[in-house]
Amino acid sequence: MLKQGFKYKQQKGFTLVGWLVVIVIFFFFAYLAMVVTPAVISNHTTNRILESLKEEPGITQKSKRDIWKLVENRMIVNQVDNLTRDDFDIVKENNVVTIYLEYDDKIKFMGNVYILIERDKSVELVRN
């Protein structure tokens, strides 16, 4: 029999299992961020490269090959090495040059699980 006046202590805080769940969730998202961050940075850098072509003087008078050389040189300087010439399409019409970029970035997450980032961007360069 319990004595009169004896009260059970209420549990406060996390249990060991609770802490383990929190730690596993934290490390899962930390690992996810480490795996995806390089692709996000590459994506941002590629956007900057394409947008910087708008400032290039006489870009609409250049040949497709010269425009590709500009893109390629900027990719080398910015260390973007996951793109090839096949990912780009340069279309010249009148005084407008449109550069299309389309590719899939497949990132191995863990085991046989991959993260697929589909990329589709176009930039219209008008005679300046």
N, C-alpha and C positions, 0 to 999 in steps of 0.2 A: 504494500500500500504506500501511496505517496503521502508525504507529509503535507499538511495544510500549509499554504504559503509558498510552496516550492513551485518555481516557474521555470519552464523550459527556456533555454537561451535560443533566441532566433538567430538563424544563420545570416551572416552579413558578408557581402562581397562575392567574388567568383570562386567556383570550385576549380580544382585542377583540370577537369574535363572542359569546363567553360573557358579557361585560359588557353588550353590547347586548340579549341575551336577558333578562338580569336586569332591566335598566332598562325594557324593554317590558312585562314582567310587572308590575313595580312600578307603572308609570303606568296600566296597565289596571285594576288593583285600586283605585288612587287615584281614577281617573275613576268607576269603579263606585260607590265610597263617596260621592263628591260628588253623584252623580245620585240615589242611593237615600236618603241621609240625610234630606233634607227630608220625604219620605214617612214615614220611621220616626219622626221627631220629631212630625209631625202625628198619627200613629197613637197615640203615647204621650200626647200632649196630649188627644186625644179620649177615651182611656181615663180620664184624670184627670177630665175634664169629667163623664163619665157616672157615675163613682164618687163624685164630689162631690155628686151629686144625692141620694145616700143620707143626707147630713147635713142636707138641706133640711127645715125643720120643716113639717109638714102637707102634704107632697108628694102624698100619696094622696088628699087632699081637693080638690086643684086640678084644674081642667079640663085637657083635652088641650092646648088653646091656651095656657094659662098655663104648662104644663110645657114646651111647645115654646119659649115666650118665654124661659124660664130657660136652656134649652139654647142657643138662638140668642145670647143676651147673653153667655154664657160663651165661645161660639165667637168672637164679635167681640173680646172682651177678650184672648183667647189667640191671636188672628190665625189661626184655622183657617178658610180660605176655600175649601177644595176640597169641602165638603159642602153639600148642599141639604136642604130639607125632605123631598124624595122619598126620601132615603137613610134616613130614620128612620121607625119605626112605633111608635106609642104605644098600648098596650093596657091598658085598665082593667078589672079583675075584682075584685069585692068590695073588700077593703082592700089590694089589691096592684096596683101599676102596673109594667108591664114595658115597657122601651124597647129596641127592636131597632134595630140599626144594620147595614146591609148595603150595601156599595158596592165597586166595583173602581177601583183607582187605576192608570191606564195611564201609564207614564213612558217617554218617548222616550229610548232609550239611544244609538244611533248609526245613521244611515241609516234603514233601514226596520225596525230591530230595536227592540222595545219590551219593557219589563219590566212585568208585570201583577202587582199586589198585590191579592189578594182579601181583603176585610175583612168579618168577620161577628162581631158582638159583641152581647150582650144583658145588660141590667142589671135586676134585680128590686128594686123599691122597696117596702118593707113599711111599713105604718102605724107611725109613731113617736110 
